[in-house]
Amino acid sequence: MSWRSTFKTILIPIVSILLVFVIWDLIIRAFAVDAFVAPSPLDALQSVRDSWSQIWPLTLATIRETVYGFVIGAVLGFLLAVLMAQAKTVQNLVYPVLITSQAVPVIALAAPLVILLGFGLGPKIVIVAWIVFFPVAVSVLDGFANVDRDLVNLAHVMGGSRWRVFLLIRIPATVTPLFSGLKIGATYAVTGAIIGELVASTGQSLAGFQRTANGNLDTATVWGTTLVMTSIGIGWFLLVVLIEHVATPWRYRATRRRLGFRQSSTHSETTP
């Protein structure tokens, strides 16, 4: 990988995030915003450092809720998409219910879940799975719908059974849409975990810690905790992207080959 590719892949996102902090700090200074309204980035980060012994175990709990719910939602979404793709009747029956399920506000779903599952880990996992489930199911179903029909017909003509065509052609065609759905789900999974903590926690939680800080008018800690929550979401998204790179290396190799072909062609044209 060239230094330009490295810059685009790694440094530009880092610079963009740092730019957000710089703009945040400039707004605080330019408008002389009081600390009890909005702290500076440095104050928010300082509050996280000062309370790290309390925040860290709560952060681990939130990560655990996010991971459990994300995995369950992704697996169920994928399996349901496979079932709907294989049986049109099932798709016609389930798809409207799938759409309707997403019209239910997540915060409204939390209260019935507490009644059904009680306070604890269960409602939080279900809420995260509920959020992740839909984008994965829809993305994979679209992947099945856009399989190259000519390739499928050719495989059948050459004697490929329905099962082999499904495993070797149709399933691989869903890999890219699957990761698109997973990345969408990754950005919202932490939101589900935090909603679950606000509604279904009786003990300490990251959301509860923030709510306590808000009640104490500790604005720096409120903003600092928000940064921690955001970091969990960004980290989870980047992990999904990393897994995508490992699971689909052919996409990036193909891109590099095309770039290399253009460069070599340009070089040959300019060389006398």
N, C-alpha and C positions, 0 to 999 in steps of 0.2 A: 504493500500500500504506500502510495506517494505521500509526501508531506502535505500536499493540497487536500488529498482525501482525508488524511488524519485531521486536518484543521476543520474541514467541513463536518466531519462525523463527531468530533469530540470538543474542539475548542469553541466553535460557534455556539452550541447550546450553553456551554458554561458562560461565555461572554454575555449571552442574552439574559441569563438568570442574574448575573452580576449587574447588568444594566437595570433590571427591575429594582434591585436594592438601591442602586444609585439614584434612580428617579424617586423612589420612596423617600430617601433621605433628603433629597433636594426639595421635595414638596413640604416636608416637615420644617425645614429651615426657612424656605421662602415665605411660607404663610404663618410661621411662628405658631405652629399647632401645639397646644398644650399636651404635656405628657400623659395626662389622665384621659385625653381623647384618643390620641394615637402616638405610640412611642416611635423613636427612631429604630432603624434596623439593628443598630448596635445594642440598644437597650433591650429589644426583644430577644436577641441572641444571648445577651448577658443573663436575662431572667431564666432562660432554658439552662444555661450552665450552672446557675446558682441552685436550681431545683432539680438537677439532673438525677440525683439519687432517688427522688420520688417519681420523676417522669419516666425513667428508663424501664422499670418493671411494668408500668402501665402501657408503655409503648410496645413492649414485647407481647402483652396480652392483646392489644389491638391488632398487631401483625398476625398473631395466631388466629384470631377471628376472621381476619381478611383472607388468610391462606386457606383455611378450612372451607369457608363459604365459596371462595373463588373456585377451588378444585371441584367441589360438589356441583356448583352451578354450571361449570364448563363441561363436565362429564355428562350431566343430565341433558344439557342443551344439545351436545353433539349426538347423543344416543337418540333423542327425540327427532332431531333433524334427519338422521339416517332412517328411522322408522317412517317418517312422513315422506321421504324421498322414495322409499321402496313400496309404499302403499298409498295410492292417491286418495283412497277413501279415508284413511287415517288423517291425511293432510287436510282434506276438506272438513273433517270433524274437529280437528285439534287447532288448526291455524286461527280460526276466529276466537277461540278461547284464549289462545296465546296472546293475541292482540289485546283482548279485553283485560287480561291479567295485568298488562302494563299501564292500563288506565287507572288502576287502583293506586292512589298516593302511598308511597312507601311509609310515610309517617302514620297514615291511617291503618296500614297493615300491622304495624308494630304492636298496637294495643291488643288486638285479638290473639296475636302470637304469644303474648305474655300470659293471657288467660289459658291458652292451650298448652303451652310448654313451660310456663312458669318463668321466674327470673333466673338468669344464668346464661350459659353459652349458647343454648339451643336457639332462642329467637334471633340472636345476632348472626349466627351462621345461616339461618333460613333467609334473613333479610339480604345478606350479601349474595347468597346463591340466587335469590329472586332477581336481583339486579343484573348479575352476570349471565344468567340463564338465557335471557331474551336475545341479546346481540349475538351470542354464540349460535343459538338455534337458527336465527334468521340468516346469518352470514353463511353457515354451512349449507342450509337449504338452498340459498342462492348459488352456492358453488355447485351443488348437484344439478341445478336447473341449467347451468351454463357449461356443462360438459360438452366437449366436441362430439357432436352426433356422428360425424363421418368416421371419427376414430372408433367409436363404439360399434358402428355398423361394420367397419372393417374387421374388428376383433371377432364379431359374431360370424362373419363370412369365413374367417380363417379357423373356425371351430372353437372359439373361446366360449366357455360356459358362462352362464349369467353370473355365477359366483366369482369366477376368475376375472371377468370384466369389472365386476363391482370392486374387487380388491385391488386390481392392478391399474384401473383407469379412473373409475368414478371416485373412489376414496382419495387417491392422490390429487384429484382436481379440486378437492375441498380444503387442501392444506393452507393455501394463501387466504381464502376467505375466513377460515377458522382463526388464523392469527389476527386478522382484522377485527373479528368479533372479540377475541381475547384482549386485544389492546384497548378496545372500547370499554370492555368490562373491567379492565385493570384500573382505568381512570376513575371509575365510579364505585369500585368495591370498598374502598376505605370510607366513602360517604355512607354506605350501608352499615358498616361496622360502627361508625360514630353514632348514627341514628339509633342503632340497637343499644349502644351503651347509654344513650340518653334516656331511653324508655325502659330497658330491661335489665338495668344494673342496680343491685342493692348495695354493693360494696364500692370500692374505689375503681375508677376507670379513667382513661385519658380524657374522655368527654366530661366526666364528672369533675375531674381536676380543673379543667378549664372553666366549668360552670361555677365552681367554688371561687376561683380567682376572679371571675366576673362579679360575683356577689361581694367580694372584698374590695372591689374597684381597683384590682391589680391589673391595669391595662397591659402592662409590659408582658406579664405572664400569659394573659389571654392571647395576645398576638404571637408570643413565642410558642405557645402550644399549638396554635394554628399552623405555624411553620413546621412543627414536628409532624402534624397530621398530613400536611402537604408533602413533606419529604417521604413519608411512607407511600403515598400514592405514586410519586415520581419514581421511587425506587422499585416499586412493584411493576410499573409500566416498563422501566428499563430492563428488568429481569425477563419480562415476556419478550421484549425485542431481542435480547441476547439469545433466548431459547429459539426464537424464530431464525436468527442467523445460523445457529448450529443445526437446526432441523431442516432448513431449506438452503443449503450452501449453493445449489445450482443457480439460484436466482442471482446471487451476487457474483458468482463466477462468470455467468453469462454477461452481466453488465460490464465486468472488467475486460472480457474478451472483446466486446463491442467497442469499448473505449480504446483498447489496444489496437484494434483493427483500424479505427479512424486515424489514430496517431501514426501508425505505420504507413497508411495510405497517403496521408498528408506529407510524410517524410519522403516517400517515393516520388511524389509529384514535384516536390521542390528540389529534389536531388538531380543534378544534370546528368 
